Amino acid sequence: MDSDAALARQLQADDPQLQARALELMPLAGMRADAQQTFNLNSEGTNLPGPLGLGVDDFLAKELLAWFKTSFFSWVDVAACQACGNTSTQSSGPAPPNPDEMAHRASRTELYTCPQ
């Protein structure tokens, strides 16, 4: 990816419509409640706003990171075959994205071959 394309992709983060779509996917109310609860538990009995001065927003960032890593993403070590479901596929290396993948802004893909 050249620098102009990389910059254009980075600037998408400033798009209010894309930000709104991202926020719709996040369970923010629950994350905010959990962050507040963690903040309250960690700041009881101290004069600091939280441990080492951490605030509710710091705990919210931790909640967001945990959600992103455990709930939002599905990590795949080996892709299952779309035709038969076999999980013993072998990597065939990188490939250009197909039209559907490009529509979702993929810039690269990995191919897997089913042994059956």
N, CA, C and O atoms as a Tinker XYZ file with bonds, in Angstrom:
   464  protein
     1  N      0.854000   -1.167000    0.000000    73     2
     2  CA     0.000000    0.000000    0.000000    64     1     3
     3  C      0.901000    1.230000    0.000000    63     2     4     5
     4  O      1.806000    1.339000    0.827000    81     3
     5  N      0.656000    2.154000   -0.921000    73     3     6
     6  CA     1.491000    3.353000   -0.978000    64     5     7
     7  C      1.074000    4.338000    0.117000    63     6     8     9
     8  O      0.044000    4.156000    0.767000    81     7
     9  N      1.879000    5.380000    0.313000    73     7    10
    10  CA     1.637000    6.309000    1.418000    64     9    11
    11  C      0.332000    7.086000    1.247000    63    10    12    13
    12  O     -0.332000    7.385000    2.240000    81    11
    13  N     -0.051000    7.420000    0.008000    73    11    14
    14  CA    -1.320000    8.137000   -0.203000    64    13    15
    15  C     -2.511000    7.271000    0.190000    63    14    16    17
    16  O     -3.452000    7.748000    0.825000    81    15
    17  N     -2.464000    6.002000   -0.190000    73    15    18
    18  CA    -3.552000    5.086000    0.162000    64    17    19
    19  C     -3.594000    4.862000    1.669000    63    18    20    21
    20  O     -4.670000    4.778000    2.260000    81    19
    21  N     -2.423000    4.765000    2.287000    73    19    22
    22  CA    -2.369000    4.582000    3.737000    64    21    23
    23  C     -2.940000    5.798000    4.456000    63    22    24    25
    24  O     -3.672000    5.651000    5.434000    81    23
    25  N     -2.614000    6.989000    3.982000    73    23    26
    26  CA    -3.143000    8.208000    4.583000    64    25    27
    27  C     -4.659000    8.287000    4.412000    63    26    28    29
    28  O     -5.374000    8.648000    5.347000    81    27
    29  N     -5.143000    7.952000    3.233000    73    27    30
    30  CA    -6.590000    7.976000    2.986000    64    29    31
    31  C     -7.314000    7.014000    3.919000    63    30    32    33
    32  O     -8.382000    7.333000    4.441000    81    31
    33  N     -6.734000    5.844000    4.127000    73    31    34
    34  CA    -7.345000    4.862000    5.027000    64    33    35
    35  C     -7.331000    5.385000    6.463000    63    34    36    37
    36  O     -8.304000    5.217000    7.197000    81    35
    37  N     -6.234000    6.015000    6.860000    73    35    38
    38  CA    -6.135000    6.557000    8.209000    64    37    39
    39  C     -7.157000    7.669000    8.438000    63    38    40    41
    40  O     -7.731000    7.774000    9.522000    81    39
    41  N     -7.381000    8.491000    7.426000    73    39    42
    42  CA    -8.317000    9.605000    7.560000    64    41    43
    43  C     -9.765000    9.139000    7.711000    63    42    44    45
    44  O    -10.619000    9.907000    8.153000    81    43
    45  N    -10.042000    7.897000    7.348000    73    43    46
    46  CA   -11.387000    7.364000    7.522000    64    45    47
    47  C    -11.798000    7.362000    8.988000    63    46    48    49
    48  O    -12.989000    7.401000    9.297000    81    47
    49  N    -10.826000    7.318000    9.892000    73    47    50
    50  CA   -11.133000    7.326000   11.319000    64    49    51
    51  C    -11.823000    8.616000   11.732000    63    50    52    53
    52  O    -12.500000    8.644000   12.760000    81    51
    53  N    -11.668000    9.680000   10.962000    73    51    54
    54  CA   -12.306000   10.960000   11.262000    64    53    55
    55  C    -13.702000   11.088000   10.665000    63    54    56    57
    56  O    -14.371000   12.097000   10.885000    81    55
    57  N    -14.149000   10.094000    9.920000    73    55    58
    58  CA   -15.455000   10.146000    9.267000    64    57    59
    59  C    -16.565000    9.949000   10.315000    63    58    60    61
    60  O    -16.649000    8.880000   10.920000    81    59
    61  N    -17.416000   10.963000   10.538000    73    59    62
    62  CA   -18.464000   10.855000   11.561000    64    61    63
    63  C    -19.434000    9.697000   11.324000    63    62    64    65
    64  O    -19.910000    9.086000   12.281000    81    63
    65  N    -19.732000    9.388000   10.061000    73    63    66
    66  CA   -20.642000    8.275000    9.780000    64    65    67
    67  C    -20.013000    6.937000   10.158000    63    66    68    69
    68  O    -20.686000    6.066000   10.708000    81    67
    69  N    -18.727000    6.774000    9.865000    73    67    70
    70  CA   -18.048000    5.537000   10.243000    64    69    71
    71  C    -17.903000    5.434000   11.758000    63    70    72    73
    72  O    -18.009000    4.343000   12.320000    81    71
    73  N    -17.665000    6.556000   12.415000    73    71    74
    74  CA   -17.589000    6.553000   13.872000    64    73    75
    75  C    -18.929000    6.142000   14.479000    63    74    76    77
    76  O    -18.971000    5.374000   15.440000    81    75
    77  N    -20.019000    6.652000   13.917000    73    75    78
    78  CA   -21.356000    6.308000   14.417000    64    77    79
    79  C    -21.633000    4.821000   14.227000    63    78    80    81
    80  O    -22.198000    4.173000   15.108000    81    79
    81  N    -21.236000    4.281000   13.076000    73    79    82
    82  CA   -21.425000    2.842000   12.832000    64    81    83
    83  C    -20.629000    2.018000   13.830000    63    82    84    85
    84  O    -21.118000    1.006000   14.332000    81    83
    85  N    -19.416000    2.440000   14.117000    73    83    86
    86  CA   -18.582000    1.722000   15.081000    64    85    87
    87  C    -19.205000    1.767000   16.475000    63    86    88    89
    88  O    -19.231000    0.759000   17.182000    81    87
    89  N    -19.703000    2.933000   16.862000    73    87    90
    90  CA   -20.309000    3.067000   18.187000    64    89    91
    91  C    -21.558000    2.198000   18.336000    63    90    92    93
    92  O    -21.859000    1.724000   19.431000    81    91
    93  N    -22.288000    1.989000   17.230000    73    91    94
    94  CA   -23.482000    1.139000   17.275000    64    93    95
    95  C    -23.135000   -0.301000   17.615000    63    94    96    97
    96  O    -23.946000   -1.011000   18.209000    81    95
    97  N    -21.940000   -0.737000   17.243000    73    95    98
    98  CA   -21.517000   -2.118000   17.493000    64    97    99
    99  C    -21.052000   -2.353000   18.923000    63    98   100   101
   100  O    -21.059000   -3.486000   19.405000    81    99
   101  N    -20.652000   -1.294000   19.595000    73    99   102
   102  CA   -20.063000   -1.422000   20.926000    64   101   103
   103  C    -21.121000   -1.409000   22.016000    63   102   104   105
   104  O    -22.034000   -0.583000   21.982000    81   103
   105  N    -21.014000   -2.309000   22.981000    73   103   106
   106  CA   -21.936000   -2.285000   24.124000    64   105   107
   107  C    -21.470000   -1.246000   25.151000    63   106   108   109
   108  O    -21.066000   -1.589000   26.261000    81   107
   109  N    -21.536000    0.040000   24.751000    73   107   110
   110  CA   -20.957000    1.114000   25.564000    64   109   111
   111  C    -21.595000    1.247000   26.938000    63   110   112   113
   112  O    -20.890000    1.504000   27.914000    81   111
   113  N    -22.902000    1.081000   27.041000    73   111   114
   114  CA   -23.558000    1.251000   28.339000    64   113   115
   115  C    -22.988000    0.260000   29.353000    63   114   116   117
   116  O    -22.683000    0.623000   30.490000    81   115
   117  N    -22.850000   -0.982000   28.931000    73   115   118
   118  CA   -22.283000   -1.999000   29.827000    64   117   119
   119  C    -20.824000   -1.744000   30.149000    63   118   120   121
   120  O    -20.382000   -1.935000   31.282000    81   119
   121  N    -20.076000   -1.309000   29.137000    73   119   122
   122  CA   -18.664000   -1.019000   29.375000    64   121   123
   123  C    -18.500000    0.160000   30.318000    63   122   124   125
   124  O    -17.623000    0.152000   31.181000    81   123
   125  N    -19.344000    1.179000   30.156000    73   123   126
   126  CA   -19.262000    2.345000   31.053000    64   125   127
   127  C    -19.613000    1.954000   32.486000    63   126   128   129
   128  O    -18.962000    2.394000   33.434000    81   127
   129  N    -20.648000    1.126000   32.639000    73   127   130
   130  CA   -21.039000    0.673000   33.981000    64   129   131
   131  C    -19.918000   -0.147000   34.621000    63   130   132   133
   132  O    -19.602000    0.037000   35.796000    81   131
   133  N    -19.324000   -1.046000   33.849000    73   131   134
   134  CA   -18.217000   -1.860000   34.373000    64   133   135
   135  C    -17.014000   -0.996000   34.724000    63   134   136   137
   136  O    -16.356000   -1.230000   35.737000    81   135
   137  N    -16.724000   -0.002000   33.895000    73   135   138
   138  CA   -15.601000    0.898000   34.163000    64   137   139
   139  C    -15.852000    1.691000   35.441000    63   138   140   141
   140  O    -14.944000    1.865000   36.255000    81   139
   141  N    -17.072000    2.167000   35.619000    73   139   142
   142  CA   -17.404000    2.926000   36.830000    64   141   143
   143  C    -17.277000    2.042000   38.065000    63   142   144   145
   144  O    -16.750000    2.470000   39.092000    81   143
   145  N    -17.764000    0.804000   37.957000    73   143   146
   146  CA   -17.681000   -0.119000   39.082000    64   145   147
   147  C    -16.221000   -0.429000   39.421000    63   146   148   149
   148  O    -15.848000   -0.437000   40.594000    81   147
   149  N    -15.408000   -0.680000   38.422000    73   147   150
   150  CA   -13.990000   -0.955000   38.653000    64   149   151
   151  C    -13.302000    0.262000   39.265000    63   150   152   153
   152  O    -12.491000    0.133000   40.182000    81   151
   153  N    -13.632000    1.435000   38.752000    73   151   154
   154  CA   -13.082000    2.670000   39.315000    64   153   155
   155  C    -13.454000    2.794000   40.785000    63   154   156   157
   156  O    -12.601000    3.079000   41.625000    81   155
   157  N    -14.736000    2.578000   41.097000    73   155   158
   158  CA   -15.196000    2.705000   42.486000    64   157   159
   159  C    -14.490000    1.702000   43.396000    63   158   160   161
   160  O    -14.078000    2.052000   44.501000    81   159
   161  N    -14.351000    0.471000   42.943000    73   159   162
   162  CA   -13.688000   -0.556000   43.757000    64   161   163
   163  C    -12.219000   -0.244000   43.974000    63   162   164   165
   164  O    -11.674000   -0.545000   45.036000    81   163
   165  N    -11.575000    0.348000   42.991000    73   163   166
   166  CA   -10.148000    0.611000   43.076000    64   165   167
   167  C     -9.816000    1.931000   43.745000    63   166   168   169
   168  O     -8.656000    2.170000   44.079000    81   167
   169  N    -10.802000    2.795000   43.949000    73   167   170
   170  CA   -10.496000    4.089000   44.549000    64   169   171
   171  C    -11.025000    4.223000   45.968000    63   170   172   173
   172  O    -10.823000    5.263000   46.596000    81   171
   173  N    -11.703000    3.191000   46.500000    73   171   174
   174  CA   -12.226000    3.258000   47.865000    64   173   175
   175  C    -11.079000    3.396000   48.859000    63   174   176   177
   176  O    -10.063000    2.709000   48.749000    81   175
   177  N    -11.249000    4.274000   49.813000    73   175   178
   178  CA   -10.279000    4.439000   50.871000    64   177   179
   179  C     -9.035000    5.216000   50.484000    63   178   180   181
   180  O     -8.076000    5.260000   51.254000    81   179
   181  N     -9.027000    5.832000   49.306000    73   179   182
   182  CA    -7.869000    6.636000   48.911000    64   181   183
   183  C     -8.332000    8.042000   48.611000    63   182   184   185
   184  O     -9.521000    8.287000   48.407000    81   183
   185  N     -7.403000    8.951000   48.586000    73   183   186
   186  CA    -7.715000   10.334000   48.223000    64   185   187
   187  C     -7.449000   10.576000   46.743000    63   186   188   189
   188  O     -7.660000   11.681000   46.242000    81   187
   189  N     -6.988000    9.552000   46.052000    73   187   190
   190  CA    -6.706000    9.671000   44.623000    64   189   191
   191  C     -7.963000    9.388000   43.836000    63   190   192   193
   192  O     -8.861000    8.720000   44.347000    81   191
   193  N     -8.061000    9.871000   42.606000    73   191   194
   194  CA    -9.234000    9.557000   41.791000    64   193   195
   195  C     -9.290000    8.093000   41.388000    63   194   196   197
   196  O    -10.315000    7.648000   40.874000    81   195
   197  N     -8.264000    7.355000   41.595000    73   195   198
   198  CA    -8.185000    5.925000   41.279000    64   197   199
   199  C     -6.785000    5.475000   41.581000    63   198   200   201
   200  O     -5.958000    6.287000   41.997000    81   199
   201  N     -6.481000    4.191000   41.384000    73   199   202
   202  CA    -5.116000    3.747000   41.650000    64   201   203
   203  C     -4.143000    4.485000   40.747000    63   202   204   205
   204  O     -4.298000    4.504000   39.526000    81   203
   205  N     -3.161000    5.079000   41.352000    73   203   206
   206  CA    -2.147000    5.845000   40.622000    64   205   207
   207  C     -2.765000    6.964000   39.794000    63   206   208   209
   208  O     -2.225000    7.363000   38.762000    81   207
   209  N     -3.906000    7.465000   40.261000    73   207   210
   210  CA    -4.542000    8.579000   39.569000    64   209   211
   211  C     -5.357000    8.191000   38.351000    63   210   212   213
   212  O     -5.694000    9.059000   37.545000    81   211
   213  N     -5.688000    6.911000   38.189000    73   211   214
   214  CA    -6.498000    6.491000   37.046000    64   213   215
   215  C     -7.935000    6.961000   37.220000    63   214   216   217
   216  O     -8.491000    6.891000   38.316000    81   215
   217  N     -8.524000    7.434000   36.146000    73   215   218
   218  CA    -9.910000    7.876000   36.169000    64   217   219
   219  C    -10.825000    6.872000   35.497000    63   218   220   221
   220  O    -10.372000    5.850000   34.981000    81   219
   221  N    -12.104000    7.166000   35.506000    73   219   222
   222  CA   -13.108000    6.284000   34.899000    64   221   223
   223  C    -12.794000    6.055000   33.416000    63   222   224   225
   224  O    -12.951000    4.939000   32.922000    81   223
   225  N    -12.358000    7.085000   32.708000    73   223   226
   226  CA   -12.041000    6.934000   31.280000    64   225   227
   227  C    -10.901000    5.942000   31.043000    63   226   228   229
   228  O    -10.878000    5.252000   30.024000    81   227
   229  N     -9.957000    5.871000   31.985000    73   227   230
   230  CA    -8.876000    4.897000   31.863000    64   229   231
   231  C     -9.425000    3.477000   31.974000    63   230   232   233
   232  O     -9.023000    2.587000   31.225000    81   231
   233  N    -10.335000    3.278000   32.903000    73   231   234
   234  CA   -10.949000    1.959000   33.049000    64   233   235
   235  C    -11.861000    1.649000   31.863000    63   234   236   237
   236  O    -11.987000    0.490000   31.468000    81   235
   237  N    -12.497000    2.671000   31.293000    73   235   238
   238  CA   -13.307000    2.473000   30.093000    64   237   239
   239  C    -12.426000    2.020000   28.930000    63   238   240   241
   240  O    -12.819000    1.151000   28.152000    81   239
   241  N    -11.250000    2.604000   28.814000    73   239   242
   242  CA   -10.316000    2.179000   27.756000    64   241   243
   243  C     -9.936000    0.718000   27.939000    63   242   244   245
   244  O     -9.822000   -0.017000   26.957000    81   243
   245  N     -9.739000    0.286000   29.178000    73   243   246
   246  CA    -9.424000   -1.126000   29.436000    64   245   247
   247  C    -10.607000   -2.027000   29.072000    63   246   248   249
   248  O    -10.425000   -3.106000   28.508000    81   247
   249  N    -11.813000   -1.574000   29.398000    73   247   250
   250  CA   -13.016000   -2.346000   29.036000    64   249   251
   251  C    -13.135000   -2.466000   27.520000    63   250   252   253
   252  O    -13.445000   -3.540000   27.005000    81   251
   253  N    -12.891000   -1.369000   26.806000    73   251   254
   254  CA   -12.969000   -1.376000   25.354000    64   253   255
   255  C    -11.939000   -2.333000   24.762000    63   254   256   257
   256  O    -12.251000   -3.092000   23.845000    81   255
   257  N    -10.727000   -2.299000   25.277000    73   255   258
   258  CA    -9.684000   -3.201000   24.792000    64   257   259
   259  C    -10.075000   -4.655000   25.026000    63   258   260   261
   260  O     -9.915000   -5.489000   24.135000    81   259
   261  N    -10.581000   -4.966000   26.209000    73   259   262
   262  CA   -10.988000   -6.345000   26.510000    64   261   263
   263  C    -12.112000   -6.789000   25.582000    63   262   264   265
   264  O    -12.083000   -7.911000   25.077000    81   263
   265  N    -13.104000   -5.926000   25.347000    73   263   266
   266  CA   -14.208000   -6.267000   24.441000    64   265   267
   267  C    -13.684000   -6.498000   23.025000    63   266   268   269
   268  O    -14.063000   -7.461000   22.359000    81   267
   269  N    -12.813000   -5.604000   22.580000    73   267   270
   270  CA   -12.279000   -5.695000   21.220000    64   269   271
   271  C    -11.518000   -7.002000   21.020000    63   270   272   273
   272  O    -11.662000   -7.649000   19.982000    81   271
   273  N    -10.718000   -7.392000   21.995000    73   271   274
   274  CA    -9.887000   -8.584000   21.858000    64   273   275
   275  C    -10.654000   -9.888000   22.071000    63   274   276   277
   276  O    -10.294000  -10.911000   21.489000    81   275
   277  N    -11.716000   -9.869000   22.902000    73   275   278
   278  CA   -12.380000  -11.123000   23.249000    64   277   279
   279  C    -13.749000  -11.312000   22.608000    63   278   280   281
   280  O    -14.155000  -12.447000   22.355000    81   279
   281  N    -14.466000  -10.232000   22.341000    73   279   282
   282  CA   -15.827000  -10.373000   21.811000    64   281   283
   283  C    -15.960000   -9.929000   20.365000    63   282   284   285
   284  O    -16.661000  -10.574000   19.585000    81   283
   285  N    -15.306000   -8.848000   19.997000    73   283   286
   286  CA   -15.468000   -8.307000   18.654000    64   285   287
   287  C    -14.771000   -9.164000   17.609000    63   286   288   289
   288  O    -15.352000   -9.473000   16.568000    81   287
   289  N    -13.546000   -9.544000   17.877000    73   287   290
   290  CA   -12.768000  -10.333000   16.931000    64   289   291
   291  C    -12.967000  -11.816000   17.149000    63   290   292   293
   292  O    -13.192000  -12.266000   18.273000    81   291
   293  N    -12.885000  -12.561000   16.086000    73   291   294
   294  CA   -12.821000  -14.016000   16.138000    64   293   295
   295  C    -11.461000  -14.401000   15.581000    63   294   296   297
   296  O    -11.213000  -14.288000   14.381000    81   295
   297  N    -10.592000  -14.853000   16.460000    73   295   298
   298  CA    -9.254000  -15.232000   16.023000    64   297   299
   299  C     -9.308000  -16.582000   15.336000    63   298   300   301
   300  O     -9.977000  -17.498000   15.815000    81   299
   301  N     -8.615000  -16.713000   14.227000    73   299   302
   302  CA    -8.603000  -17.944000   13.446000    64   301   303
   303  C     -7.164000  -18.364000   13.226000    63   302   304   305
   304  O     -6.370000  -17.627000   12.642000    81   303
   305  N     -6.834000  -19.561000   13.701000    73   303   306
   306  CA    -5.502000  -20.095000   13.443000    64   305   307
   307  C     -5.471000  -20.787000   12.081000    63   306   308   309
   308  O     -4.546000  -20.594000   11.292000    81   307
   309  N     -6.489000  -21.590000   11.824000    73   307   310
   310  CA    -6.616000  -22.279000   10.545000    64   309   311
   311  C     -8.056000  -22.102000   10.081000    63   310   312   313
   312  O     -8.996000  -22.414000   10.812000    81   311
   313  N     -8.219000  -21.608000    8.884000    73   311   314
   314  CA    -9.561000  -21.389000    8.350000    64   313   315
   315  C    -10.233000  -22.714000    8.011000    63   314   316   317
   316  O     -9.609000  -23.604000    7.434000    81   315
   317  N    -11.497000  -22.838000    8.370000    73   315   318
   318  CA   -12.266000  -24.026000    8.012000    64   317   319
   319  C    -12.668000  -23.937000    6.542000    63   318   320   321
   320  O    -12.909000  -22.850000    6.018000    81   319
   321  N    -12.737000  -25.082000    5.893000    73   319   322
   322  CA   -13.158000  -25.139000    4.497000    64   321   323
   323  C    -14.619000  -24.700000    4.402000    63   322   324   325
   324  O    -15.467000  -25.197000    5.142000    81   323
   325  N    -14.911000  -23.770000    3.495000    73   323   326
   326  CA   -16.278000  -23.283000    3.343000    64   325   327
   327  C    -17.188000  -24.329000    2.712000    63   326   328   329
   328  O    -18.406000  -24.266000    2.878000    81   327
   329  N    -16.616000  -25.287000    1.994000    73   327   330
   330  CA   -17.433000  -26.304000    1.327000    64   329   331
   331  C    -17.782000  -27.468000    2.250000    63   330   332   333
   332  O    -18.926000  -27.922000    2.270000    81   331
   333  N    -16.789000  -27.959000    3.024000    73   331   334
   334  CA   -17.035000  -29.163000    3.826000    64   333   335
   335  C    -16.815000  -28.976000    5.326000    63   334   336   337
   336  O    -17.150000  -29.864000    6.110000    81   335
   337  N    -16.261000  -27.838000    5.736000    73   335   338
   338  CA   -16.048000  -27.580000    7.153000    64   337   339
   339  C    -14.764000  -28.162000    7.719000    63   338   340   341
   340  O    -14.494000  -28.011000    8.911000    81   339
   341  N    -13.972000  -28.819000    6.895000    73   339   342
   342  CA   -12.712000  -29.414000    7.340000    64   341   343
   343  C    -11.823000  -28.335000    7.961000    63   342   344   345
   344  O    -11.659000  -27.256000    7.392000    81   343
   345  N    -11.253000  -28.632000    9.127000    73   343   346
   346  CA   -10.376000  -27.671000    9.797000    64   345   347
   347  C     -8.901000  -28.032000    9.629000    63   346   348   349
   348  O     -8.050000  -27.515000   10.352000    81   347
   349  N     -8.598000  -28.902000    8.693000    73   347   350
   350  CA    -7.204000  -29.273000    8.413000    64   349   351
   351  C     -6.708000  -28.607000    7.134000    63   350   352   353
   352  O     -5.879000  -29.165000    6.415000    81   351
   353  N     -7.216000  -27.423000    6.858000    73   351   354
   354  CA    -6.789000  -26.725000    5.653000    64   353   355
   355  C     -5.330000  -26.282000    5.784000    63   354   356   357
   356  O     -4.801000  -26.149000    6.888000    81   355
   357  N     -4.703000  -26.060000    4.646000    73   355   358
   358  CA    -3.304000  -25.639000    4.603000    64   357   359
   359  C     -3.219000  -24.254000    3.970000    63   358   360   361
   360  O     -3.922000  -23.960000    3.003000    81   359
   361  N     -2.367000  -23.419000    4.515000    73   359   362
   362  CA    -2.187000  -22.084000    3.957000    64   361   363
   363  C     -1.581000  -22.178000    2.565000    63   362   364   365
   364  O     -0.622000  -22.914000    2.333000    81   363
   365  N     -2.161000  -21.418000    1.644000    73   363   366
   366  CA    -1.638000  -21.337000    0.281000    64   365   367
   367  C     -0.939000  -20.004000    0.050000    63   366   368   369
   368  O     -0.466000  -19.730000   -1.053000    81   367
   369  N     -0.873000  -19.173000    1.093000    73   367   370
   370  CA    -0.196000  -17.890000    0.980000    64   369   371
   371  C     -1.140000  -16.739000    0.722000    63   370   372   373
   372  O     -2.358000  -16.919000    0.688000    81   371
   373  N     -0.578000  -15.553000    0.541000    73   371   374
   374  CA    -1.401000  -14.358000    0.342000    64   373   375
   375  C     -1.975000  -14.299000   -1.072000    63   374   376   377
   376  O     -1.472000  -14.931000   -2.001000    81   375
   377  N     -3.040000  -13.520000   -1.198000    73   375   378
   378  CA    -3.681000  -13.329000   -2.505000    64   377   379
   379  C     -4.363000  -11.968000   -2.507000    63   378   380   381
   380  O     -4.677000  -11.427000   -1.448000    81   379
   381  N     -4.591000  -11.417000   -3.691000    73   379   382
   382  CA    -5.351000  -10.163000   -3.748000    64   381   383
   383  C     -6.782000  -10.407000   -3.265000    63   382   384   385
   384  O     -7.309000  -11.504000   -3.452000    81   383
   385  N     -7.414000   -9.425000   -2.657000    73   383   386
   386  CA    -8.788000   -9.612000   -2.199000    64   385   387
   387  C     -9.759000   -9.753000   -3.367000    63   386   388   389
   388  O     -9.561000   -9.165000   -4.430000    81   387
   389  N    -10.818000  -10.547000   -3.150000    73   387   390
   390  CA   -11.859000  -10.682000   -4.171000    64   389   391
   391  C    -12.781000   -9.462000   -4.073000    63   390   392   393
   392  O    -12.638000   -8.668000   -3.143000    81   391
   393  N    -13.717000   -9.293000   -5.002000    73   391   394
   394  CA   -14.576000   -8.097000   -4.984000    64   393   395
   395  C    -15.347000   -7.907000   -3.675000    63   394   396   397
   396  O    -15.489000   -6.776000   -3.210000    81   395
   397  N    -15.845000   -8.987000   -3.074000    73   395   398
   398  CA   -16.567000   -8.862000   -1.805000    64   397   399
   399  C    -15.637000   -8.370000   -0.703000    63   398   400   401
   400  O    -16.010000   -7.501000    0.085000    81   399
   401  N    -14.443000   -8.918000   -0.646000    73   399   402
   402  CA   -13.473000   -8.496000    0.364000    64   401   403
   403  C    -13.059000   -7.042000    0.146000    63   402   404   405
   404  O    -12.885000   -6.290000    1.105000    81   403
   405  N    -12.901000   -6.652000   -1.117000    73   403   406
   406  CA   -12.541000   -5.264000   -1.420000    64   405   407
   407  C    -13.665000   -4.304000   -1.014000    63   406   408   409
   408  O    -13.402000   -3.181000   -0.584000    81   407
   409  N    -14.912000   -4.748000   -1.153000    73   407   410
   410  CA   -16.048000   -3.911000   -0.754000    64   409   411
   411  C    -16.022000   -3.625000    0.741000    63   410   412   413
   412  O    -16.557000   -2.616000    1.199000    81   411
   413  N    -15.391000   -4.528000    1.500000    73   411   414
   414  CA   -15.254000   -4.339000    2.947000    64   413   415
   415  C    -13.873000   -3.803000    3.307000    63   414   416   417
   416  O    -13.433000   -3.908000    4.451000    81   415
   417  N    -13.194000   -3.228000    2.313000    73   415   418
   418  CA   -11.915000   -2.537000    2.461000    64   417   419
   419  C    -10.737000   -3.440000    2.818000    63   418   420   421
   420  O     -9.768000   -2.986000    3.428000    81   419
   421  N    -10.815000   -4.707000    2.442000    73   419   422
   422  CA    -9.659000   -5.590000    2.645000    64   421   423
   423  C     -8.557000   -5.194000    1.674000    63   422   424   425
   424  O     -8.821000   -4.887000    0.511000    81   423
   425  N     -7.346000   -5.203000    2.149000    73   423   426
   426  CA    -6.215000   -4.877000    1.273000    64   425   427
   427  C     -5.374000   -6.111000    0.971000    63   426   428   429
   428  O     -4.553000   -6.096000    0.054000    81   427
   429  N     -5.575000   -7.177000    1.737000    73   427   430
   430  CA    -4.881000   -8.440000    1.476000    64   429   431
   431  C     -5.690000   -9.567000    2.105000    63   430   432   433
   432  O     -6.459000   -9.352000    3.042000    81   431
   433  N     -5.506000  -10.750000    1.583000    73   431   434
   434  CA    -6.202000  -11.926000    2.113000    64   433   435
   435  C     -5.224000  -13.095000    2.148000    63   434   436   437
   436  O     -4.160000  -13.054000    1.530000    81   435
   437  N     -5.602000  -14.117000    2.870000    73   435   438
   438  CA    -4.826000  -15.348000    2.912000    64   437   439
   439  C     -5.682000  -16.456000    2.338000    63   438   440   441
   440  O     -6.866000  -16.559000    2.659000    81   439
   441  N     -5.096000  -17.280000    1.497000    73   439   442
   442  CA    -5.800000  -18.409000    0.911000    64   441   443
   443  C     -5.463000  -19.690000    1.660000    63   442   444   445
   444  O     -4.340000  -19.877000    2.127000    81   443
   445  N     -6.456000  -20.569000    1.767000    73   443   446
   446  CA    -6.270000  -21.876000    2.376000    64   445   447
   447  C     -6.796000  -22.921000    1.416000    63   446   448   449
   448  O     -7.778000  -22.685000    0.712000    81   447
   449  N     -6.146000  -24.083000    1.383000    73   447   450
   450  CA    -6.556000  -25.182000    0.512000    64   449   451
   451  C     -7.017000  -26.351000    1.361000    63   450   452   453
   452  O     -6.360000  -26.726000    2.332000    81   451
   453  N     -8.160000  -26.926000    0.985000    73   451   454
   454  CA    -8.695000  -28.080000    1.695000    64   453   455
   455  C     -8.042000  -29.344000    1.163000    63   454   456   457
   456  O     -7.932000  -29.506000   -0.052000    81   455
   457  N     -7.606000  -30.242000    2.032000    73   455   458
   458  CA    -6.966000  -31.466000    1.553000    64   457   459
   459  C     -7.954000  -32.492000    0.992000    63   458   460   461
   460  O     -7.536000  -33.497000    0.417000    81   459
   461  N     -9.227000  -32.256000    1.148000    73   459   462
   462  CA   -10.213000  -33.241000    0.671000    64   461   463
   463  C    -10.768000  -32.865000   -0.682000    63   462   464
   464  O    -11.606000  -33.583000   -1.227000    81   463
